[in-house]
Amino acid sequence: MKELLLLLPNLAVLLGRLLADPSVPGTAKVALGAMAAYLVSPVDLIPDFIPFVGYLDDLILVAIIVDGLLNHLDRDLLHKHWPGDPVTLEKSAAVARRLSAWVPARIKAKVFAGGSVGRQANERAETGHRK
């Protein structure tokens, strides 16, 4: 339970570490940077001052990015940068997968530049190389 309470700080640390890692593809860094900019921006699709619903767009965006990272980046790379218990990362992945399931696949694919990060991950998997 303690690890689940640390989810947001762990996600923030993961974000910073992935942005600083030269082995992370540029498309993933662009998605991470755009997410960070949107979250700190005072302009939202749904204003945050509306109780509960105001944070829904932020929650969905984070879920899409986390789900995308977990599907398109090497899991070992994510575990390397995850500051918490690896089990918590997997629990986060399950929640992100459920939340992002509400978003059409074509929109999720655009977040990661049409899946180019996914193609890079697949190419590494096929050749047996890991970054």
C-alpha positions in Angstrom: 0.0 0.0 0.0 2.8 2.4 0.8 4.3 1.9 -2.6 1.0 2.7 -4.3 0.9 6.0 -2.3 4.3 6.9 -3.7 3.1 6.3 -7.3 3.0 10.0 -8.3 6.5 10.9 -7.0 7.8 7.7 -8.6 6.2 8.6 -11.9 7.8 12.1 -11.6 11.3 10.6 -11.0 10.8 8.1 -13.9 9.8 11.0 -16.2 13.0 12.9 -15.3 15.3 10.0 -15.6 13.8 8.9 -19.0 14.2 12.4 -20.3 17.9 12.5 -19.3 18.7 9.0 -20.7 20.3 9.2 -24.1 19.1 5.7 -25.0 15.4 6.7 -24.8 14.0 7.4 -28.3 13.3 11.0 -29.2 9.6 10.3 -29.9 9.2 9.0 -26.3 10.9 12.1 -24.9 8.7 14.4 -27.0 5.6 12.6 -25.6 7.0 12.9 -22.0 7.8 16.5 -22.4 4.4 17.3 -23.9 2.7 15.5 -21.1 4.7 17.4 -18.5 4.0 20.7 -20.2 0.2 20.0 -20.4 0.1 19.0 -16.7 1.7 22.2 -15.5 -0.1 24.4 -18.0 -3.1 26.4 -16.5 -5.0 25.7 -19.8 -6.8 22.3 -19.8 -9.5 20.7 -21.9 -11.5 20.4 -18.7 -10.7 23.2 -16.1 -9.2 21.8 -12.9 -11.5 23.8 -10.7 -14.4 21.6 -11.6 -14.4 19.0 -8.8 -13.2 15.5 -9.8 -14.0 15.9 -13.5 -11.4 18.7 -13.8 -8.6 16.2 -13.3 -10.0 13.6 -15.6 -8.2 14.9 -18.7 -4.9 14.9 -16.8 -5.5 11.4 -15.5 -6.3 10.1 -19.0 -3.3 11.8 -20.5 -1.0 10.3 -17.9 -2.5 6.9 -18.4 -2.0 7.1 -22.2 1.7 8.1 -21.7 2.4 5.5 -19.1 0.7 2.8 -21.1 2.6 3.9 -24.2 5.9 3.8 -22.4 5.2 0.4 -21.0 4.2 -0.9 -24.4 6.9 0.8 -26.5 10.0 1.0 -24.4 12.2 -1.9 -23.2 10.8 -3.0 -19.8 14.4 -3.4 -18.4 15.0 0.3 -19.2 11.9 1.3 -17.3 12.8 -0.9 -14.3 16.3 0.6 -14.3 14.8 4.1 -13.9 11.9 3.2 -11.7 12.7 4.4 -8.1 10.2 2.1 -6.4 9.4 -1.5 -6.1 9.1 -3.1 -9.6 5.8 -4.6 -8.5 4.4 -1.1 -8.2 5.4 -0.4 -11.8 3.5 -3.4 -12.9 0.5 -2.4 -10.9 0.7 1.1 -12.4 0.9 -0.5 -15.8 -2.4 -2.4 -15.2 -4.2 0.7 -14.1 -2.8 2.7 -17.0 -3.9 0.0 -19.4 -7.5 0.0 -18.0 -7.7 3.8 -18.1 -6.2 4.2 -21.6 -8.5 1.5 -23.0 -11.2 4.2 -23.2 -9.1 6.1 -25.8 -9.2 4.9 -29.4 -6.0 3.1 -30.6 -5.4 5.5 -33.4 -5.2 8.4 -31.0 -2.8 6.5 -28.7 -0.6 5.6 -31.7 -0.3 9.3 -32.6 1.0 10.1 -29.1 4.1 8.0 -29.9 4.5 9.3 -33.5 2.5 6.7 -35.2 4.2 3.9 -33.4 7.8 4.6 -34.4 8.9 3.9 -30.8 7.1 0.6 -31.0 8.8 -0.3 -34.2 12.2 0.4 -32.6 11.3 -1.8 -29.7 10.1 -4.5 -32.0 13.3 -4.3 -34.1 15.4 -4.6 -30.9 13.4 -7.6 -29.8 13.7 -9.3 -33.2 17.4 -8.9 -33.3 17.9 -9.7 -29.6 19.4 -6.3 -28.8 18.4 -4.4 -25.8 19.2 -0.8 -25.1 
